[in-house]
Amino acid sequence: MPTLGDMANALNRSQLVLRDVLKRFEVPLAKDDRYSDATLAFLRTVIFLRALNIGEDRLRELWRLEKKLLQLLHVDSAGSPTWFLDACGLTNHPRRRLLLSNFDLGFALPVRAVQLGLNFADVGAELFAGKEMGEDAIRVLVETLKLHHAICADAAGERPLAIAAIRWARRFK
């Protein structure tokens, strides 16, 4: 399990910067300074997207939408305090995964279908159904996918400039 210092070295960022990123994305700070590999994978994704000129405000909005979608799918009921990060770093089925949480939805992201009603917790029934309260998993999924695809398109657009910058930076060996 990497420490904050290990992650700072791996990502070439200061511990203060990484701690601030974790706070802004509402990721719990470890009391023992040990983080999961999933936290490192999450930070790597955020740092890479920021390096591709994706605004943090857009990333935080996508993060909010992804977490809301995962809550509507009852992924948060698995009992882990970092349930929203636990899939980060996994590499199987990349086209089925959300961008920041890396959660495998079980279907390719362009599809607008989701298996509703999954609940991994043994909790009491709500007074009103989520749909009656305005929480519709399909609506949140559509919002998430719109922002997901826009961010991916913007990142792909930055790719030629990033490659050129890397080539140019070779002179600073």
Order of alpha helices (4+ residues) and beta strands (2+ residues): alpha-alpha-alpha-alpha-alpha
